[in-house]
């Protein structure tokens, strides 16, 4: 039996660029090896998508007027057409006017598949493409008319979060970006399905038991009609001022048992701030733009049961947002391109984090010897600021922002200032004090940092330069 007879009967090989084999198709024994599929976008008299599955030496084909469904709740019409040659799986081009199927054909997606069931009235397959993947069922409803159904997709295990690149994004004012506050918490994925909730850290660790009050997220979503969701967001604890505070979260992060986690939850509850939605009721959303994912996320927002969706600000005044972040002692803002797709595990330039960095002059009171490639050089500077009574308060240590030339220069300036005792008027942490080389507090340097801790320490300070124009006695904590 020539399975391509109908195909050849509709085409003239001298008039169309489509492959038109002269010989009948040969069935491949038991469909050995990997089987291919292709979805071709066909701009003919009416736009449609051609869905083709390799079987017995040909591509069994259906025309989909509305394309491949991405929602398990919605089936699409699939009109069974003639078998096509295997060579058609790589065809792209324009079919001339007057020929059968005249119009432009491009490959929309392709890959491999496994057949699960194949009969005259039902075809069930698992697809592995770039844009479509998972289980699909085609079933006959009458004659050439079939329907194609997407099966519910399980939540993908081990998906890694997408990360932002430091810096200011280009063209913030062109309307193609949105911004969110950068929340000071613990990044976590939430797997919610049929009342169940599982939290996974950015390193892949299951942290569900650490935050027992977030176990209700799945039930809250189910009450809103959502059976399945994969969320990306931040676990935060709020300080006395009502804004996220990383120090307040610290004890929660290090609970050693479920019992301790429950006790801490009663004293310092946390909230999950969701800022992205990666799958919803069997629909993978990784290849949907950020703007579409945010719209869906906001549509399922509960703002109770430990789950909140903080606002996103498309096309806003980003400088004003950054000022708001500064005012409330947040880390900064994250700008996201509205058209950006979700890139698991990647640090993308489509997301930009703009940190709230504070500048401050500090007095050098000592230094720690370096290790490794800094052997024989300064490892970090021990720094401080003067309090209102003139005492020198220890403010932390800075070990980044130096070039080799800078380290040599600082070493030469600090060497003559050595002293035997600490110049700070309060104890320096033992891990620093026991190896410190103390100096007279006469050298002033400038640093930027992310904020002050309650203990008066700088968070993540970075060296910016030497200040020879500043009297050390004038260096106080700036507000």
Buried (B, 14 or more C-beta within 10 A) or exposed (E): EEBBEEBBEBBEEEEBBBBBBEEBBEEBEEBEEEBBBBBBBBBBEEEBBBBBBBBBBBBBBBBBEBBBBBEBEEBBBBBBBBBBBBEBBEBEEBBEEEBBBBBEBEEBBBBBBEBEEBEEEEBBBBBBBEBBBBBBBBBBEEEEEBBBBBBEBEBBEEBBBBBBEEEEBEEBEEEBBBBBBBBBBBBBBBBBBEBBBBBBBBEEEEBBEBBBBBBBBBBBBBEBEBBBBBBBBBBBBBBEEEBBBBBBBEEBBEBEEEEBBEEBBEEBBBBBBBBBBBBBBBBBBBEBBBBBBBEBBEEBBBEEBBBBBBEBBBBBEBEEBBEBBBEBBBBBBBBBBBEBBBBBEBEBEBBBBBBBBBEBBBBBBBBBBBEEEBEEBBBBBBBBBBBEEEEBBBBBBBBEBBEEEBBEEBEEBBEEBEEEEBBBBEEBEEEBBEEBBBBBBBBBBBBBBBBBEEEBBBBBBBBBEBBEEBEBEEBBBEE
